[in-house]
Amino acid sequence: MDSRCWNEFPFRDDDIVIGTYLKCGTTWTQQIVGQILFNGPADLNVQELSPWIDQRVPGRTATHKWAESQTHRRFLKTHLPVDALVFSPNAKYIHVDRDGRDMMWSLHNHHLKANDLYYAWVNDSPRRVGPTFDPPPKDPREYFLTWLEKDGFPLWSFWNLVRSWWNVRHLPNVHHVHYSNLKADLSGEMQRIADFLEVDVDPANWAATVEHCTFDWMKKNSEASAPAYGVVFEGGANTFINKGTNNRWKDALTPADISAYEACALEELGPECAAWLATGQMP
């Protein structure tokens, strides 16, 4: 990513920014917002409608032009912490959190199934900073423990990103969502997002709008919900949308591993944010 892509970005007053760490429900939330804005169509291609502004490829000039050409209400994507963004007081921000252990199990599959083109894209594109990014070990526990010990390796700090968004949760233009809550009550969470965005979905279309945001529907229609990723993953877009399940780490991590993670979360985030991250319950 290149955070400079937000410098001089021409915001519109009704912009929506979806900000997450990887594998915390980014594509899912893009699908939800797109379905809400467009009133539930089955053939909505959210990857063509929702630019990832800080992605290094194709570069900020091309991405800005893409966003500028859009005539609908824009919903933009970022994987950056708040302090790396240019924060607009008029845009609306949706941040999605997920327990770091669940996120890492999804991220391991994400990087394990990425193909040579993916790694060339990440390592050989302009403006890369730091060492090359290599495929992960096959053991997800090994991958998780290295990530925990090295503060987000091979990516950026998970704790810093979560903490940065937590610190702005009280702003009126910021809405927090938790991955577990989406799984437990998709319709209710979608209604809260629609209310936050001040969008009224036609009641006659609500059932279809929710159905198009279920994991099963997105998996079956992955070429519509995540087509841009098909070329860089073995098995295409259907691999990118993998399981969408939580708690896969419970049979792999030892009690000591779990204690180490929970202690780190408490130290990095404080008790209220750590509890939110683990449970989805706001204090």
N, C-alpha and C positions, 0 to 999 in steps of 0.2 A: 504494500500500500504506500501511497504518497500523500501525506496529510496536506501538502501544499495545494492539492487539487481543490481544497475548500477556500483557499485564499482567493478573493475576488470572484467567488462563485455568485452569480446573479440570482439571489433568492426571490421567490414570489411569496406574497403574504399567506397564501393557502398551502404552501409546501408541507409535505409530510416526510419526516426522516425516520427510518427504521434503523436503530442502532443496536447491534448485538456483538458478542464474541462468536467465533465460528461454532457451528453445530448446536446453537442454542435456540433454533427456531426461526432463523432469518427468512428462508424461503417460505416457510409456513406462514409467517406474518405478512410477507409480501403477497402471498396468495389471499390471505384474509382481507387485507386492505384493498387489493384489486377487486375482489368479489364485492366488497361493500361499496366501493366507488362506482363500479359498473353494473351493479344491480343483479349479480348472479349469473353471468353467462357461462356456459359450459366450455367454450372454446377460447377463454381468455389466456393469452400468453404473457404472463407477468414479467418474464425475463426481457421481453421486448419493451415493456412499459416502465420498468423500474430500474434506472441506471445505478450502478455501483460507482459512486462519485470518486472515491479515493483509490480505486484500483489502478495499478501502474500501467496496465494494458487495457485499452489502446492509448492511454495518455489523457491528460486533462483537457487539451484542446478539443480532441474528438469527443470526449465525454461531455464537455460543456455544450458543444454544438448539438449533441444528441438531446440533452436535457432542454436546451433552448428551443428545439424544434417541436417539443411536445405541447399540445394544446389542451390536453385533459389536466385535471388536478394531479400534480406530480407526487409520486411517492418514491423516495430516494433511499438508497442503502448505504450503510457505513459499518465497518468493523472497528472503528476507532473509539478510544475513550473521549469523554466530553472535552477535556482540556487540549485535545489535538484537533478539535473542530473549530470552525467559525460558527458560533452559536447564534442563531437568529431568534430574536424575541417574538417574532410573528409566526414562524413555522411551528408545527406540532411535531413532537418527538415521541416515538414509541420505543421503549427499551425492553428487551426480553432477556430474562435471566434463566439459568438452568443450573442445577447442582453440578459442580465441577467434575464429579466422578462420572455422571451420566454423559456430560459433554465430552469427556475424554474418551469414553468407549465409542461414541459416535465418530469422534475425530480420528481415532485409530483406524477404523474401517475406511473413513474418507481418504486418508493418506495411503493406506495399504492398497486400496483399489485404484488409486490414481495411476495413470499410465505415463510413458516417457514424455509425451507431449506436455502433460501437466508440469512435470519437473523442469522441462526445458523452458516452459512459459514462465515459471517462477524464478528460475536461476539465471536465465539468459536475457530477460527483458531489461530495458534500460532502467537506471537509477536504483538497482539493487544495492542494499547496504547489508554488510555482515557476511557470514559464511554461507556456502551453498546449502540448500535444503534437500535432504536425502530421504529416501523411503524409510519408513519406520521398521523397528524389529517386529517380528510376527507376534510376539507375546504382548498383549495389551497392558498387562501389569507392569512390565518393564518400561513400556512407553509412558505409562501414568507416573511411575515413581521418578523417572527422569524429569518429566514435566513439573512435578511437585518440588523436587529438589532444586531445579534450575529456574524457578519462577516463570513458567510458561514455555520453556524450551520444547520444540524448536520455533515456537511463535513468540508473541509478545505477552506481557504480564496479564494474566486473567484477573488477578486480584485488583490491579490498578484500574482496569476497565470497569469492573463491577463497582468498585468503590467510587469511581468518578461519577457514574450514573446515579448511584445511591445518594450522593451528596446533592443532587439537583432534583430529587424526587418530589419536593414540595412545590416546585415551580408549576404554574398553572398550565404551561404548554408542554409538560412532560408527563407521560403515562407509563407506568411500570406494569409489565405482564410477566407471568411465570409459566414456564413450559409445562410444569405439572398441572397447573390450573387449566391450561388449554386442553390438556388430555382429559381432565376430570369433568369439565363443563364447557365444551367448545362453544355452544350456542350462547351461553351467558357471557363468556369472555368476549366473544365477537360483538355482542350487543354493547358491552362496556366500551369496546374500541370504537364502534360506530357512534356512540354517544359522545365520546371524547373528540372525535373528528367532526361532530355536528352534522352527521349524514343520516338521513332517513331512508332506509331501504324499504321498498315496496313490500308490505306484509305478504302479498301473494307470492313473492319471490324469495322470502326468507328461508324456507325449508331447502330450496335448491342452493341458495347462497351458502348455507351451512354445510350441506352435503358436498359441495365442491371444495370445501376446506378440510374435509376429513382426510386422515392419512391414507386410508384405503383408496379413496377416490384419486388423490394426488399420485399415489403409487401406480395405479392403473392408467393414469393419464399423464405420466411423467414427461412425455414429449411436449405437453402444453404447459406444465407447471415448472419444469426445469430443463428446457431444451438446450440452453446455452452451455450446459455442463456435459452434455452427452459425449462430446468428442474427446474429453480428457479423463474419462473413467472407463475401466473395463466393464463392459455391459451397458454402457451409455447412461442416459438420464435415470433409468430404472435402478442403477447402482447408486447414483447420487442420493436418491431418496431410498434409504435403506430400510431400517426397522422402525425408527421413531419410538423405541421403547426405553424405559428407565430401569435401573437396578440391575443391569447386566454385570456390574462390577462386584455384586455381593458374593458371588461364588468364586471370585478370583483374588480379591484383596484379603489380606490377613487382618485380624483385629488390630495389630500394630500399625498396619498401613492405614486403616480407617481412622485410628486415633491420631496419627500424624497429620492426615488431611484435615480433620476437624479442628485440631489445635492450630494449624496454619490458617484456616478460615477465620477462626476466632481472633487470632492475633492480627491478621491483615484487615479484617472487615469490622471488627467489633461485634458484640453479642446480637444486636438487633438485625444488622445486615446479614450476618452469618446464619441466623435463624430463618430469615426470609429466603436466602439462597437454598437452604436445605428443605424448607417446608412450603414455601409459597405463601406464607401467612405474614401479612403486614403487621407491625407492632401497633 
